[in-house]
């Protein structure tokens, strides 16, 4: 709509009636009298005004006219073209324009309109006008002479030349806005926009146009300075033009443009020196500036056409059109300076406006592209940020599991770094190495689905518990199956426990069927497990680890990868930063890191809260079994001490006679007594009537005093409650050394407790004493006799390592009764797994050996025979109605089957047996 209004306005202005009576105005404003040129030789010549006549520089031109009889105007005026002007009326100097005493530099006064006041009294008087210039270009130039009211003369001048001035100010305003706008865009987009240089071109062009304006003496108080600025703009004009074009061309012709830039700067410096010294005015040296400007324009056109020909300009070709129009306008203005006395600058203005339009269109298109590119980058950045956050979340979940146990803390990080060292030695690319590192961080994430009671169990895992542990590979693969951020991460989570010989889990993959990433991580994982301290053992030595990897080369580990790892181990190149301080990523932003840290903090706080609420027995106030055993095992790795296994005797009898509330009071009483020692020791309730206590850094006398005090106080305080008077406390004690195996000491303390129970309850005994007694006993079967007695007298006892003695005792008693009634011969057999003297126990081999033995026993014995686990390295078998002469053959078959399943010779099984009936008859 506005465009239509604008077109309507322009059309009417062009084709509508001219309301100005231009002819009448010109007749009234332009002086109609005749002028006579009084030459220096005394001759006179009538001349036409305006006009140009032959006259030397610095020579005064004298014009004489006679005011008509009807003259009644208020002023006469003439435009000086770098001329000094003087008006004489009737021989008297009435008006003068001469800046020789006021200008700072230069030889000429600036061009301007000079007014001479007149009145009706001047009718018929002679008017004498003197014109003088120091420049040959304007010597002999006579401009129009105006007469009339001063305001009317200015109105006429503005009507004739005001459009150029308006255009000049519009271009000046547009140039300033363009520069500011470009700088603002540059700040926002952090780049340089070529439109800024166009803005400077427009400002300089506008400065030249304002300097050439016929109205400049009205615009500023010192028109001479503004006129000088006009020449400065012409001399420096090539610089912003070159910067603009060079920026558009991305610096392809920068060296060529440097020559033009240097020429323009040198010319400006030299001309300024000449101007200030008074040797040459700017107007006199202007042709050199025009030549430099012309050469610059030729270079620009040449490079533009060169770029078009070679295909550098593929988009925004319309900019070439705008540039050509601007160049043509500059050429027209430059040429007109030599053929037209008054330069309007309108061509320059039109060219600048056209170029500005095309440049704005180009800049807007570039902004669209930049914004589109910025949005794509932002989307990629956000996607990468989300991917990084997701990866960090998963890694956090993985490390959160480790953070719950100081022995496994940082395990995934170390495994990742060891895997990276292997991959580098194999010559992997940086991208593949980075991917392997990320996958290794998540290899154990499946453990999040394994109960803490199994993960952190310090003692021997049962077959069922070990099967649950194995499930972490399947759980991890299921968690990561839809993750696309890391290649091969699902394979790693599922297959890092596969063995090269095909005996691993969960899929039994063999050789190169196992993904290479999983094979690398399998070696790194095993190494970190061996060289790290565990709750059940100290770190293994480098030599032991080396031999373990070497011996398992080709069976458990990929031979090539094992060789690479052993080489790194030999050369002491397995050096990493083991202090895990969190997950780092090059794309991770501070805000993301803060969120991850907050997430970790919240997770850990929740876990601690849950552990605090679930890790204590509300009846006794003591830690529960898992928490207590874990703490005791940790203390045993740091200090010498004594492990005490306590059991409350006759609790079942109290519960059966007086009810469970009475039994609870007895347990609570014992719990309160143990809490007295909780400040400097570890105490916990194992479950039922069993309690555990570890006291570090005490002597045998001191631990005896502590246990005796607990037993005595219990005896004293139970007398106050008649319903619990039958309860008593038995305790087995095992002396431990720093770094001792918790499981082994636990078993010894449990055996010592058995000894107490079979020799009279309500007392305590040291395992080391019992061991000495057994060494002095030359007969065989004493352990078996002790077990038979314990089973017969304590059928309701739940012993060490979660052995289900209740069920075993029931079966034992049943068979014993059968033997009494039918005279069956039943034998109790104990199988013990001894280690070779030079073998260092390694938990994975122990598990494999025991699992193999258990399978061998189950596959060999009859369905009527009974088998159970007795201790960490022992099994009990009841052979029902067996022939004693065949027992060796049965055991040989068991051991043969065992050796088939376990191909190592580091565990040697042996056995002993006893006749159950004979033991009973002896008692």
Helices and strands as residue ranges (DSSP letters): H 2-15, H 22-29, E 35-38, E 44-47, E 51-52, E 61-66, E 75-80, E 84-89, E 92-97, E 112-117, G 120-122, E 126-132, E 141-142, E 145-148, H 150-189, H 195-212, H 216-219, H 223-248, H 254-277, H 282-309, H 318-339, H 346-403, H 411-425, H 430-441, G 445-449, H 452-455, H 463-480, H 489-495, G 511-513, H 516-531, H 542-551, H 559-570, H 590-614, H 625-638, E 641-649, H 651-658, H 660-675, E 681-687, E 690-696, H 700-718, G 722-724, E 728-736, H 742-758, E 764-766, H 767-776, H 782-793, G 800-802, H 805-822, E 827-835, H 843-860, E 866-871, E 874-879, G 884-886, H 887-901, E 907-915, H 916-922
